[in-house]
Every structure is written in C-alpha cells, then in structure tokens.
Amino acid sequence: MFVKFASINRDTMLKEERFQIILNQLGHEQKVYLGHLSTLLNVSEDTVRRDIKELADQGLLKSVRGGAVPHSPGPHHFRDRMKYDNEQKQIIATKTLPFLKDGQVVIFDGGTSALLIAQMLPKDLKLTVITNSFPIASILEEHEHVDVLFAGGRLLKDSFVTIGNDCIQFFKKFRADICLLGICSIHADLGVTGPDFEESEVKRTMIESSKEVIALATTEKLGTAEAYYVCPTERLSTIITDKEPESSAFDIYRKLGISMA
C-alpha cells in the first residue's frame, strides 16, 4: 500500500520537499514508479524523472526503468564494512558452516561475511579454497587442512581483492562445488548487482565456475540495486541472511526456486 501524503500545490512545493517525499515513499515501498509519483506530487513525469536522476547522482537511490529502487545501505570500503553489521554477519557465518563438507572445492569472494566464515572454519575441515581476497588468503594460510589457491591480478584497494583479466582467467580454470558470494544488492527483478564494474565481472566468473552459489546477505541488502550487473537472482542456490528463513518477506525469492537459510 502506498503511503499517502497531503496534496501540495505544484506552484508552492519546493524541489527539496519533492525529494523528501520520494525518499520516504521509497523507504516504505522499496520501489517507486514515475506515474504514481507524478500523481502524488502533482507534477509531470518529466519532472519526477529529473528529480530521480538528481537523487541518483547524489547516491540516494538507484534509477531504474519506470522509477527507482533503494541503493544498498552501508559503506563500500573494506575497512568500514568490517565494522558494519558485524553481529548480523556473525549469524550469517554461523549458518553457512554446515554447508561446507570435507573434500569440497569452495570459492570465497572478498566479502566481509566470507572473511568471518574463513575465521570460523573448524580446524579439522579439509577444503580447497579459491579466492581473490588478500585477508582471506592470509587467514587460511594458518589452517592446516585447507589448500589455498590465490587469484592474481590488479589490487582493488577499496576491497582488498584482485581484479582484472588475469584474475578472471584464473577462476575460469575451476568447477567449484560452492561459491560463497558476498552480496551488495539483490533485487528479485533486477538481479544481483554491485558498485564496482571490475569486481562485478570477477564475481560473475566465480558464479559461472561453480555448481552451487550461496549468497551471504544481511536483510537490508534485499530489494536494493547498484549500477553493475552480476547475475540473475534465480542463479542463486541459497540466500543466507541474519533473519529466520521462514519469514514471509522471503517468499519472493522462494518463488524463484531459491532456498533460504
């Protein structure tokens, strides 16, 4: 149900007022449409389109065909992400451990949830881990029963991962059992997306090289979108969140054949 606001005369409404109404509506509905906003704000769709573009340029939402969806919340730099939602990520990491079995080949991407999983791996678990994450490779160097294959390439300093063609070609050599995919944004219609083009290219190759893809996502990242496409949502095998998997909020993903955990 759309949130209702008092009608405001188009001649007296300030642009900043329109911006706030658009953001409030987006916060309640998780998606806004040009036609509805045009009626709600009593302005033309062209005006709404310009407002959405300006809000998108400020990084406050993601413009999509016919409207807008939220950006993923939270910081993008690795050091800042390490301190953000740590309790929720601990829950996700704990839920993920039962999916890992002796003898598996597992791709770990460079997300902070994947890093927590690496820290929590049982000392007797025997895995082959393929990663482009410097922090994860460093942690697993001390794990006696985990073989680590590290992807070279150019360092993406914001994320402490390697990117580029050498990295992509490295991941193409494998057929992993599982890919543990740290998620920036998932949207049922728009797919999995990320804020960096080259890192999104690497994630796409990780997915293509894996039988099963387990998405690691705090619930606030669901229903959001970023600029760079990674894969369709239905390519995910499982989404592991910090909430109870039975929640009706996840029905939209179950309808796509995705397991929730």
Disulfide bonds with the S-S distance in Angstrom:
none
